[in-house]
Amino acid sequence: AKKKSDLFLSTGIPPLDLKLIIAKNNLDAGKFKIVYDSLKSNIQHMDRDHKPIAYIYFSEAALNLKKYDEAIYAADQSVMLKKSINKWSYPMALILKAKAKYYSKMSKEALDILTEAEISNNFEFKDYIQTQIEWLKRRLQK
């Protein structure tokens, strides 16, 4: 975050980064439909560095809109791009996919994906991601 902040302060915020910042802010504000519509039409035009995060935000928006198949698809797309510079995107994508599987009544698959997410959770946002993992584990054990 510090590196990105320094870069943005020295060069300004590039348009794609600004689009993702706005998407994250809208997700945090509960404006899932806005994020869903905005990213659905723009993800394909993004570069390899921005796509994994865009797919994560799209997946989270789709998940909250109960569009589980699309949430799984977007999470899968982000997982396929796991060589992203944003290493946290891989376990986060797995968590979103596991949640979508859980809500789709596929608990066994969700647990398998969650195990992989926990093993790969070793980067930025580790505590937040671990909290999400623990939350879903409790749901799956009921």
C-alpha positions as CSV (number, residue, x, y, z in Angstrom):
1,A,0.0,0.0,0.0
2,K,2.9,2.4,0.8
3,K,4.5,1.8,-2.5
4,K,1.3,2.4,-4.4
5,S,0.6,5.5,-2.3
6,D,4.1,6.9,-3.1
7,L,3.6,6.1,-6.8
8,F,0.2,7.8,-6.9
9,L,1.5,10.9,-5.1
10,S,4.3,11.2,-7.6
11,T,2.6,10.4,-10.9
12,G,-1.2,10.7,-10.2
13,I,-3.7,7.9,-10.2
14,P,-4.0,6.1,-13.5
15,P,-7.5,5.6,-14.9
16,L,-7.7,1.8,-14.3
17,D,-6.5,2.2,-10.7
18,L,-9.0,4.9,-10.1
19,K,-11.8,2.7,-11.6
20,L,-10.8,-0.1,-9.1
21,I,-10.6,2.3,-6.2
22,I,-14.1,3.5,-7.0
23,A,-15.3,-0.1,-7.3
24,K,-13.9,-1.0,-3.9
25,N,-15.5,2.1,-2.3
26,N,-18.8,1.2,-3.9
27,L,-18.5,-2.4,-2.6
28,D,-17.7,-1.1,0.9
29,A,-20.8,1.2,0.6
30,G,-23.0,-1.8,-0.4
31,K,-23.6,-0.5,-4.0
32,F,-23.1,-4.0,-5.4
33,K,-25.2,-3.4,-8.6
34,I,-23.1,-0.4,-9.6
35,V,-19.9,-2.4,-9.2
36,Y,-21.4,-5.4,-11.0
37,D,-22.6,-3.3,-14.0
38,S,-19.4,-1.2,-14.2
39,L,-17.0,-4.1,-14.1
40,K,-19.0,-6.5,-16.2
41,S,-18.4,-4.4,-19.3
42,N,-14.9,-3.3,-18.5
43,I,-12.9,-6.3,-17.2
44,Q,-12.1,-7.6,-20.6
45,H,-10.3,-4.3,-21.5
46,M,-8.1,-4.4,-18.5
47,D,-4.4,-5.4,-18.4
48,R,-3.1,-8.5,-16.6
49,D,-2.1,-6.5,-13.5
50,H,-5.6,-5.1,-13.0
51,K,-7.8,-8.0,-14.0
52,P,-7.3,-10.2,-10.9
53,I,-8.5,-7.4,-8.6
54,A,-11.3,-6.5,-11.0
55,Y,-12.5,-10.1,-11.1
56,I,-12.4,-10.2,-7.3
57,Y,-14.5,-7.1,-6.9
58,F,-16.9,-8.4,-9.6
59,S,-17.1,-11.7,-7.9
60,E,-17.9,-10.1,-4.5
61,A,-20.6,-7.9,-6.2
62,A,-22.1,-10.9,-7.9
63,L,-22.0,-12.9,-4.7
64,N,-23.9,-10.1,-2.8
65,L,-26.4,-10.0,-5.7
66,K,-26.9,-13.8,-5.3
67,K,-25.5,-14.4,-8.8
68,Y,-23.5,-17.4,-7.6
69,D,-22.6,-18.8,-11.0
70,E,-21.1,-15.5,-12.1
71,A,-19.3,-15.1,-8.7
72,I,-17.7,-18.5,-9.2
73,Y,-16.8,-17.7,-12.8
74,A,-15.2,-14.4,-11.8
75,A,-13.3,-16.0,-8.9
76,D,-12.0,-18.7,-11.3
77,Q,-10.8,-16.1,-13.7
78,S,-8.9,-14.3,-10.9
79,V,-7.4,-17.6,-9.7
80,M,-6.2,-18.4,-13.3
81,L,-4.3,-15.1,-13.1
82,K,-2.7,-16.0,-9.8
83,K,0.7,-14.7,-10.9
84,S,-0.6,-11.2,-10.3
85,I,1.6,-8.7,-8.6
86,N,-1.2,-8.5,-5.9
87,K,-0.5,-11.9,-4.2
88,W,-3.5,-11.5,-1.9
89,S,-5.8,-11.8,-4.9
90,Y,-5.3,-15.6,-5.1
91,P,-6.6,-16.6,-1.6
92,M,-9.3,-13.9,-1.8
93,A,-10.6,-15.2,-5.0
94,L,-10.7,-18.7,-3.5
95,I,-12.7,-17.4,-0.5
96,L,-15.2,-15.8,-2.8
97,K,-15.5,-19.0,-4.8
98,A,-15.9,-21.0,-1.6
99,K,-18.7,-18.7,-0.4
100,A,-20.5,-18.9,-3.7
101,K,-20.3,-22.7,-3.6
102,Y,-21.5,-22.7,0.1
103,Y,-24.5,-20.5,-0.9
104,S,-25.2,-22.8,-3.8
105,K,-25.4,-25.8,-1.4
106,M,-22.1,-27.3,-2.5
107,S,-20.5,-27.6,1.0
108,K,-18.0,-30.3,0.2
109,E,-16.5,-28.3,-2.7
110,A,-16.6,-25.1,-0.6
111,L,-14.5,-26.8,2.1
112,D,-11.9,-28.1,-0.4
113,I,-11.5,-24.6,-1.9
114,L,-11.4,-23.1,1.6
115,T,-8.5,-25.4,2.5
116,E,-6.6,-24.2,-0.5
117,A,-7.3,-20.6,0.4
118,E,-6.0,-21.1,3.9
119,I,-2.8,-22.7,2.7
120,S,-2.1,-19.9,0.3
121,N,-3.0,-17.0,2.7
122,N,0.4,-15.7,3.3
123,F,0.4,-12.2,1.9
124,E,-1.2,-8.7,2.3
125,F,-4.5,-8.6,4.1
126,K,-3.7,-11.9,5.8
127,D,-5.7,-11.2,8.9
128,Y,-8.8,-10.0,7.0
129,I,-8.6,-13.1,4.7
130,Q,-8.1,-15.4,7.7
131,T,-11.2,-13.9,9.3
132,Q,-13.2,-14.7,6.2
133,I,-11.9,-18.2,6.2
134,E,-12.8,-18.8,9.8
135,W,-16.3,-17.3,9.2
136,L,-17.0,-19.7,6.4
137,K,-15.5,-22.7,8.3
138,R,-18.0,-22.1,11.1
139,R,-20.9,-22.0,8.6
140,L,-19.7,-25.2,7.0
141,Q,-19.5,-27.1,10.3
142,K,-23.1,-26.4,11.1
